[in-house]
Amino acid sequence: MEVKKLSISWQFLIVLVLILQILSALDFDPYRVLGVSRTASQADIKKAYKKLAREWHPDKNKDPGAEDKFIQISKAYEILSNEEKRSNYDHYGDAGENQGYQKQQQREYRFRHFHENFYFDESFFHFPFNSERRDSIDEKYLLHFSHYVNEVVPDSFKKPYLIKITSDWCFSCIHIEPVWKEVVQELEGLGVGIGVVHAGYERRLAHHLGAHSTPSILGIINGKISFFHDAVVRENLRQFVESLLPGNLVEKVTNKNYVKFLSGWQQENKPHVLLFDQMPVVPLPYKLTAFAYKDYLSFGYVCVSLRGAEEMTRQFNVNVYAPTMLVFKEHVEKPADAIQARGMKKQVIDDFITQNKYLLAARLTSQKLFHELCPVKRSHRQRKYCVVLLTAEATKLSKPFEAFLSFALANTQDTVRFVHVYSNRQREFTDALLPDSDTFQGKAAVSILERRNTAGRVVYKTLEEPWAGSERDKFTLLGYLDQLRRDPALLSSEAVLPDLSDELAPIFLLQWLYSASDYISDCWDSLFHNNWREMMPLLSLLFSALFILFGTVMVQAFSDSNDEQESSPPDKEEAQEKAGKTEPSFARENSSKFPKKGFVEVTELTDVTYTSNLVRLRPGHMNVVLILSNSTKTSLLQKFALEVYTFTGSSCLHFSFLSLDKHREWLEYLLEFAQDAAPIPNQYDKHFMERDYTGYVLALNGHKKYFCLFKPQKTVEEEEAMGACGGLDSSLHLGDSRGKSSCGLGSRPIKGKLSKLSLWMERLLEGSLQRFYIPSWPELD
C-alpha cells in the first residue's frame, strides 16, 4: 500500500512539474510584448519595436521596471525579426534554433530522465527548467554579435572584458553561478567589462569566440581572446583578469629612479602619476586605471611599507597611512595635483585623471592630439583658442619655453589651451603659420589660432615679434588674449594646416616585430589551450608541409648520391677521352629507361632519320643540329649536352648531330643562303675542302623552311695552337680555322667552341636571331 502511494506521489510530482514548465513557456509571448498580431509583417514589427524601445529605454524612462521591460522588448524583437526563430515559436512555442521534429524527442527524453533535470542543494530541490528566471542577473550583460563587434571589441582597448558562455540545461553553469555573481559585483565596480553569451541563441558569437562547451569563461583585451582554464573560484578569476593586463603598465618607483621617471615627461609628452600605498604589489584598480589611460599618462607605484621610499615621502609630504595619488607635469619638483583618500572609488580616480590628462603646454606630436587639445569650433559659445609656441627642439628647456610655460600656468581662462610644436619636426605646419620673412628665422614664435573645420581650416594671429620670453612678450600676448575675448575678429588671417606627422609612432620594423610577437604568442596559447577540434586544420597543414619538405629532401639526397656514384672524377674522364676508349655519358645512358641528371637525347641526322626529324617536323618544332667530325665527336657532344641541358624541358626542341665527314656538301649548300657566315665556294681556293665547320650549330625549322646559325668563337688557347701550326691565312672569316686537331688543338680548345651556345639558345627561344630562308630542303645523301 505504501509503495502504491509513493508511485502515485511521483506521478503527481511529474505532472505538476510538466504543468509548471508549460506555464513558464507560455509566460513570454513576443507578439503580446510588441503589441502586434501573428500575421504582422517585418515592417510592422520593426516599427513597433522602435516605438517601444524609445519609450522604455532605461536612460529615458526612470520607471523601476523599465530595464526589465526593455529587455523583454529586445528579446521579443530578436525572435520575431528572425524568420527561423519566429517559425519555430509559431509551431512549437519555442524560439530555439533546433528543428521541430527534435522538440518531441527532447520532451520524451526529459520525461524519461526527469531526475537529471534538477539537482540537490542543502535545503531543497531546485528546478532549472526556466532559464530566464534562473539567469535573471545575466540578462543585463547579454551580448549579441553586432554588439560584441561594434562595442565590446573597440572598448577592450580601454578595459578588459570578462565573458561567460552559458546555455539552457547546463547544470555546471548553475554550480558556478554564486561565484560568478560575487566576482561580477566586485570587478564591475573596478572598471572591468562584463558579458554573457547564451550559446543557444547566439551560436554565431559563441563559435566566433571559440567556445565549444558550456560553461566557458574567457577574457578579451585589445581585441584578443584568452580562455580561463582554472577552477571557478573568486581568487582565480581575479588573478585571471589581472593576468590579461600588460606587465609594463605600472613602473616600480623608488628613491633611486624617481627623478628619471618624472623627467620623462619631455620625451613621452605625458604627465606622470605616482601612487603611494602600503601594499607590496600594485593594486588591481590602479592597474585598470593605468590601462584605461595608458595613451595619456605614465603610471608609477611606490610601496611605502618597504625601504627605499623615505626620501620621496618626505620631499612630497605624503601621508604613508592613506593611499595618495600625485600628478606631475612639467615641474618634477612639485606635483601639479594630488588626491588622498582611504578606499578610493573608481569614479573619484577617473575624475582626478581626466582633469590632468595633458601637460600645461603639451607638444603637438600627432593629428589625434591636435584634435583633442584644439577642438573644432561648434558654436559661438563653444569657442576654443590654442596658443601655439613654434620653437626648435632642444635637449634642455630653453628660456622662451620656460617663459611660455609660466604664462600657461598663470592662465585662468578655460577657453584657451597652450601647446607647442617643434618646428624642425613639423616643418609644413610651422610654415603655414609664419609669414614669409626672415624675422623668425631660427627664432621662436607664438600664434593664436581657432579651428573652423576638420579639414584643417583655421583663423589665426601671429605675434609680430619673435617670442623671447621677456616681460614685454608676455604683456603683448596677454593683451591679445584680453582683446580676443571681446572681439573674435582679431584672428584675421586664414590658412589650411596640413596634418601633423606622428612623432611617437614606432618605426615599421618595430611594428612588424610587435605584430610577429603577438601572432606567435597567440599561436602558442592556441596550441596548448584552445579546442583541439579548432586546431586540427592548422596541425594538418603543418604536418603536410613537413612531410612534403622531408620527402623532397630525401629524394634529392638519394638522387645526388646516385649521381656521385655514377659520375667519374674529371681527371679520369679526360684520361679516357685522350685514350679514346669511352663514349660520353649520355651515349651510354641512351638505352637507359630512366634518364639521369644531365641526360640529353641526341640522335644522328642521317638519310634514314632526315625526313622524320626535319622535312616532316611538326609546325612549331625545331631541330637543333650540332656539326662535328669523327675526331671531335666525343668532346663536342659532351659540351653540347651541358650547354643545352637547361632547354630540354621544352617539348618543341629536338637535338641532333651531323657528321661533317659524311655530309659536307649538304652543309655547304645550306650555308650558301647565309653568305655572311660562309663565302661562296671558289674552285681555286685550295683550302676550301679543308674548311673547319666543327662546332657550328643549326636550328632548323622544317615546316617554315628556315634556319638560324651559331658560329663558334675562337678561344685564346685555340689561337695559340693555330699560331704554332703556321701556314694559315689570317684573312679568313672568324671561326674558319683550317688547322686540324693534329696541329695541337686538344679537347679543351674544342670544347671552348660551344662556350656561348647557351646564350644563343636563349635568343633562339626569344625569336631574336636572324633567320635564313631556303626554297626547299636538299636531299641528304
DABELNOR-V748403 format. One record per residue. N is the residue number from 0. RES is the residue in one small letter. SS is DSSP state (H for helix, E for strand, L for the rest). PSI is psi in whole degrees, -180 to 180 (none if undefined). Layout:
n=[N:N]
res=[RES:RES]
ss=[SS:SS]
psi=[PSI:PSI]
This chain:
n=[0:1:2:3:4:5:6:7:8:9:10:11:12:13:14:15:16:17:18:19:20:21:22:23:24:25:26:27:28:29:30:31:32:33:34:35:36:37:38:39:40:41:42:43:44:45:46:47:48:49:50:51:52:53:54:55:56:57:58:59:60:61:62:63:64:65:66:67:68:69:70:71:72:73:74:75:76:77:78:79:80:81:82:83:84:85:86:87:88:89:90:91:92:93:94:95:96:97:98:99:100:101:102:103:104:105:106:107:108:109:110:111:112:113:114:115:116:117:118:119:120:121:122:123:124:125:126:127:128:129:130:131:132:133:134:135:136:137:138:139:140:141:142:143:144:145:146:147:148:149:150:151:152:153:154:155:156:157:158:159:160:161:162:163:164:165:166:167:168:169:170:171:172:173:174:175:176:177:178:179:180:181:182:183:184:185:186:187:188:189:190:191:192:193:194:195:196:197:198:199:200:201:202:203:204:205:206:207:208:209:210:211:212:213:214:215:216:217:218:219:220:221:222:223:224:225:226:227:228:229:230:231:232:233:234:235:236:237:238:239:240:241:242:243:244:245:246:247:248:249:250:251:252:253:254:255:256:257:258:259:260:261:262:263:264:265:266:267:268:269:270:271:272:273:274:275:276:277:278:279:280:281:282:283:284:285:286:287:288:289:290:291:292:293:294:295:296:297:298:299:300:301:302:303:304:305:306:307:308:309:310:311:312:313:314:315:316:317:318:319:320:321:322:323:324:325:326:327:328:329:330:331:332:333:334:335:336:337:338:339:340:341:342:343:344:345:346:347:348:349:350:351:352:353:354:355:356:357:358:359:360:361:362:363:364:365:366:367:368:369:370:371:372:373:374:375:376:377:378:379:380:381:382:383:384:385:386:387:388:389:390:391:392:393:394:395:396:397:398:399:400:401:402:403:404:405:406:407:408:409:410:411:412:413:414:415:416:417:418:419:420:421:422:423:424:425:426:427:428:429:430:431:432:433:434:435:436:437:438:439:440:441:442:443:444:445:446:447:448:449:450:451:452:453:454:455:456:457:458:459:460:461:462:463:464:465:466:467:468:469:470:471:472:473:474:475:476:477:478:479:480:481:482:483:484:485:486:487:488:489:490:491:492:493:494:495:496:497:498:499:500:501:502:503:504:505:506:507:508:509:510:511:512:513:514:515:516:517:518:519:520:521:522:523:524:525:526:527:528:529:530:531:532:533:534:535:536:537:538:539:540:541:542:543:544:545:546:547:548:549:550:551:552:553:554:555:556:557:558:559:560:561:562:563:564:565:566:567:568:569:570:571:572:573:574:575:576:577:578:579:580:581:582:583:584:585:586:587:588:589:590:591:592:593:594:595:596:597:598:599:600:601:602:603:604:605:606:607:608:609:610:611:612:613:614:615:616:617:618:619:620:621:622:623:624:625:626:627:628:629:630:631:632:633:634:635:636:637:638:639:640:641:642:643:644:645:646:647:648:649:650:651:652:653:654:655:656:657:658:659:660:661:662:663:664:665:666:667:668:669:670:671:672:673:674:675:676:677:678:679:680:681:682:683:684:685:686:687:688:689:690:691:692:693:694:695:696:697:698:699:700:701:702:703:704:705:706:707:708:709:710:711:712:713:714:715:716:717:718:719:720:721:722:723:724:725:726:727:728:729:730:731:732:733:734:735:736:737:738:739:740:741:742:743:744:745:746:747:748:749:750:751:752:753:754:755:756:757:758:759:760:761:762:763:764:765:766:767:768:769:770:771:772:773:774:775:776:777:778:779:780]
res=[m:e:v:k:k:l:s:i:s:w:q:f:l:i:v:l:v:l:i:l:q:i:l:s:a:l:d:f:d:p:y:r:v:l:g:v:s:r:t:a:s:q:a:d:i:k:k:a:y:k:k:l:a:r:e:w:h:p:d:k:n:k:d:p:g:a:e:d:k:f:i:q:i:s:k:a:y:e:i:l:s:n:e:e:k:r:s:n:y:d:h:y:g:d:a:g:e:n:q:g:y:q:k:q:q:q:r:e:y:r:f:r:h:f:h:e:n:f:y:f:d:e:s:f:f:h:f:p:f:n:s:e:r:r:d:s:i:d:e:k:y:l:l:h:f:s:h:y:v:n:e:v:v:p:d:s:f:k:k:p:y:l:i:k:i:t:s:d:w:c:f:s:c:i:h:i:e:p:v:w:k:e:v:v:q:e:l:e:g:l:g:v:g:i:g:v:v:h:a:g:y:e:r:r:l:a:h:h:l:g:a:h:s:t:p:s:i:l:g:i:i:n:g:k:i:s:f:f:h:d:a:v:v:r:e:n:l:r:q:f:v:e:s:l:l:p:g:n:l:v:e:k:v:t:n:k:n:y:v:k:f:l:s:g:w:q:q:e:n:k:p:h:v:l:l:f:d:q:m:p:v:v:p:l:p:y:k:l:t:a:f:a:y:k:d:y:l:s:f:g:y:v:c:v:s:l:r:g:a:e:e:m:t:r:q:f:n:v:n:v:y:a:p:t:m:l:v:f:k:e:h:v:e:k:p:a:d:a:i:q:a:r:g:m:k:k:q:v:i:d:d:f:i:t:q:n:k:y:l:l:a:a:r:l:t:s:q:k:l:f:h:e:l:c:p:v:k:r:s:h:r:q:r:k:y:c:v:v:l:l:t:a:e:a:t:k:l:s:k:p:f:e:a:f:l:s:f:a:l:a:n:t:q:d:t:v:r:f:v:h:v:y:s:n:r:q:r:e:f:t:d:a:l:l:p:d:s:d:t:f:q:g:k:a:a:v:s:i:l:e:r:r:n:t:a:g:r:v:v:y:k:t:l:e:e:p:w:a:g:s:e:r:d:k:f:t:l:l:g:y:l:d:q:l:r:r:d:p:a:l:l:s:s:e:a:v:l:p:d:l:s:d:e:l:a:p:i:f:l:l:q:w:l:y:s:a:s:d:y:i:s:d:c:w:d:s:l:f:h:n:n:w:r:e:m:m:p:l:l:s:l:l:f:s:a:l:f:i:l:f:g:t:v:m:v:q:a:f:s:d:s:n:d:e:q:e:s:s:p:p:d:k:e:e:a:q:e:k:a:g:k:t:e:p:s:f:a:r:e:n:s:s:k:f:p:k:k:g:f:v:e:v:t:e:l:t:d:v:t:y:t:s:n:l:v:r:l:r:p:g:h:m:n:v:v:l:i:l:s:n:s:t:k:t:s:l:l:q:k:f:a:l:e:v:y:t:f:t:g:s:s:c:l:h:f:s:f:l:s:l:d:k:h:r:e:w:l:e:y:l:l:e:f:a:q:d:a:a:p:i:p:n:q:y:d:k:h:f:m:e:r:d:y:t:g:y:v:l:a:l:n:g:h:k:k:y:f:c:l:f:k:p:q:k:t:v:e:e:e:e:a:m:g:a:c:g:g:l:d:s:s:l:h:l:g:d:s:r:g:k:s:s:c:g:l:g:s:r:p:i:k:g:k:l:s:k:l:s:l:w:m:e:r:l:l:e:g:s:l:q:r:f:y:i:p:s:w:p:e:l:d]
ss=[L:H:H:H:H:H:H:H:H:H:H:H:H:H:H:H:H:H:H:H:H:H:H:H:H:H:L:L:L:H:H:H:H:H:L:L:L:L:L:L:L:H:H:H:H:H:H:H:H:H:H:H:H:H:H:H:L:L:L:L:L:L:L:L:L:H:H:H:H:H:H:H:H:H:H:H:H:H:H:H:L:L:H:H:H:H:H:H:H:H:H:H:L:L:L:L:L:L:L:H:H:H:H:H:H:H:H:H:H:H:H:H:L:H:H:H:H:E:E:E:L:L:L:L:E:E:E:L:L:L:H:H:H:H:L:H:H:H:H:H:H:E:L:L:H:H:H:H:H:H:H:H:H:H:H:L:L:L:L:L:E:E:E:E:E:E:L:L:L:L:H:H:H:H:H:H:H:H:H:H:H:H:H:H:H:H:H:H:H:H:L:L:E:E:E:E:E:E:L:L:L:L:H:H:H:H:H:H:H:L:L:L:L:L:L:E:E:E:E:E:E:L:L:E:E:E:E:L:L:L:L:L:L:H:H:H:H:H:H:H:H:H:H:H:L:L:L:L:L:E:E:E:L:L:L:L:L:H:H:H:H:H:L:L:H:H:H:H:L:L:E:E:E:E:E:E:E:L:L:L:L:L:L:H:H:H:H:H:H:H:H:H:L:L:L:L:E:E:E:E:E:E:E:L:L:L:L:L:L:H:H:H:H:H:H:L:L:L:L:L:L:L:L:E:E:E:E:E:L:L:L:L:L:L:L:L:E:E:E:E:L:L:L:L:L:H:H:H:H:H:H:H:H:H:H:L:L:L:L:L:E:E:E:L:L:L:H:H:H:H:H:H:H:L:L:L:L:L:L:H:H:H:L:L:E:E:E:E:E:E:E:L:L:L:L:L:L:L:H:H:H:H:H:H:H:H:H:H:H:H:L:L:L:L:L:E:E:E:E:E:E:E:L:L:L:L:H:H:H:H:H:H:H:L:L:L:L:L:L:L:L:L:L:L:E:E:E:E:E:E:E:L:L:L:L:L:E:E:E:E:E:E:L:L:L:L:L:L:L:L:H:H:H:H:H:H:H:H:H:H:H:H:H:H:H:H:L:H:H:H:L:L:E:E:E:E:L:L:L:L:L:L:L:L:L:L:L:H:H:H:H:H:H:H:H:H:H:H:H:H:H:H:H:H:H:H:H:H:H:L:L:H:H:H:H:H:H:H:H:H:H:H:H:H:H:H:H:H:H:H:H:H:H:H:H:H:H:H:H:H:H:H:H:H:H:H:L:L:L:H:H:H:H:H:H:H:H:H:H:L:L:L:L:L:H:H:H:H:H:H:H:L:L:L:L:L:L:L:L:L:L:L:E:E:L:L:L:L:L:H:H:H:H:H:H:L:L:L:L:L:L:E:E:E:E:E:E:E:L:L:L:L:H:H:H:H:H:H:H:H:H:H:H:H:H:H:H:L:L:L:L:L:E:E:E:E:E:E:E:L:L:L:L:H:H:H:H:H:H:H:H:L:L:L:L:L:L:L:L:L:L:L:L:L:L:L:L:H:H:H:L:L:L:L:L:L:E:E:E:E:E:L:L:L:L:E:E:E:E:E:L:L:L:L:L:H:H:H:H:H:H:H:H:H:H:L:L:L:L:L:L:L:L:L:L:L:L:L:L:L:H:H:H:L:L:L:H:H:H:H:H:H:H:H:L:L:H:H:H:H:H:H:H:H:H:H:L:L:L:L:L:E:E:L:L:L:L:L:L:L:L]
psi=[-41:-36:-41:-41:-39:-38:-42:-37:-41:-43:-43:-40:-39:-46:-40:-42:-41:-39:-42:-37:-43:-42:-38:-34:-36:-8:-29:116:107:-32:-41:-36:-44:-12:36:161:169:-15:12:146:171:-34:-41:-40:-43:-40:-42:-38:-46:-41:-47:-35:-40:-34:-39:13:131:-26:-23:-29:117:10:138:-31:12:-38:-46:-39:-41:-37:-42:-40:-44:-42:-38:-42:-35:-38:-48:-22:-15:117:-36:-46:-36:-41:-43:-40:-40:-36:-36:0:17:138:13:164:-2:153:158:-39:-16:-20:-45:-39:-39:-39:-40:-40:-42:-34:-43:-35:55:-35:-14:-9:13:164:164:137:177:-23:-54:-176:147:127:103:48:-34:99:-24:-42:-38:-38:35:-31:-26:-16:-33:-26:10:136:142:165:-46:-39:-39:-46:-42:-23:-49:-48:-49:-35:-19:-10:-5:-26:149:155:138:120:136:135:121:175:172:152:33:100:-28:-32:-34:-38:-34:-3:-42:-41:-41:-44:-43:-43:-39:-45:-36:-51:-33:-35:-20:-9:10:134:142:140:151:132:123:110:-24:-38:-28:62:-36:-44:-41:-41:-38:-37:-13:19:113:6:158:145:151:143:132:160:148:127:134:34:4:137:134:135:147:127:2:-179:142:86:162:-46:-39:-41:-37:-44:-34:-45:-40:-33:-20:-30:145:150:-16:25:-42:130:135:125:135:-174:-24:-30:7:-33:-44:-39:-47:-26:-3:3:-33:-41:-41:-18:41:149:159:135:135:130:125:122:166:-9:137:-24:158:127:147:-42:-36:-37:-41:-39:-42:-37:-38:-33:28:-24:-10:-30:158:139:139:157:135:120:110:-12:-11:160:146:6:4:-40:-42:-46:-35:-41:-40:6:57:134:113:-6:0:142:132:136:126:142:127:137:-121:-24:113:-13:-23:132:145:-27:158:153:140:126:150:129:60:130:156:-41:-37:-43:-43:-43:-39:-43:-40:-36:-16:38:-26:159:167:-40:76:152:134:104:-7:164:-34:-45:-34:-41:-37:-42:-34:78:161:143:125:-39:178:-32:-10:40:136:124:146:127:114:125:119:108:163:153:139:147:-33:158:127:165:-44:-39:-41:-39:-40:-38:-42:-35:-41:-36:-33:-6:140:2:128:-19:1:131:138:129:167:158:137:114:-29:-20:-29:66:-47:-40:-42:-44:-29:-23:-18:143:158:76:167:6:-39:12:115:12:162:152:157:132:143:125:160:127:136:-30:171:-9:-4:-1:129:157:139:167:121:133:139:-33:151:152:113:-8:13:169:-33:-41:-42:-41:-40:-45:-41:-38:-40:-42:-40:-40:-32:-31:-33:-32:95:-15:0:-32:88:-20:148:150:162:110:138:162:142:141:147:105:-30:4:138:154:165:-39:-42:-40:-42:-41:-42:-44:-42:-40:-43:-40:-42:-41:-38:-45:-41:-44:-40:-35:-33:-18:-29:169:132:-28:-33:-28:-11:-44:-41:-43:-39:-43:-40:-48:-34:-44:-42:-39:-44:-42:-43:-43:-41:-43:-43:-44:-42:-38:-45:-38:-43:-37:-38:-39:-39:-35:-36:-24:141:161:152:-41:-38:-37:-41:-38:-38:-35:-44:-38:-16:29:-14:158:161:157:-36:-27:-38:-31:0:-32:-2:145:-38:111:145:177:134:4:133:127:112:121:152:135:107:179:-22:-43:0:-44:-47:-33:-7:-62:-44:29:139:150:139:-10:151:149:120:115:129:132:125:171:171:-34:-24:9:-49:-52:-40:-39:-39:-48:-38:-42:-40:-37:-36:3:-39:-12:6:-10:-17:125:-6:-4:135:149:131:170:152:132:121:-30:-28:-35:44:-41:-41:-41:-43:-32:-40:-38:-14:-27:-3:74:-21:-15:-33:134:160:135:141:124:-21:-3:109:-20:6:-44:-13:5:134:111:9:138:-10:147:130:131:107:126:103:-31:-45:-1:59:165:157:147:134:125:128:147:147:141:166:-39:-37:-41:-39:-40:-39:-35:-34:-32:-43:173:19:148:113:-11:-1:161:148:125:-11:62:127:-11:156:174:-19:-13:5:5:111:-171:-32:-48:-34:-44:-30:-15:-29:22:-27:20:-36:-39:-38:-36:-38:-42:-31:-45:-29:-21:23:5:154:138:137:115:149:154:-40:159:129:162:146:101:none]
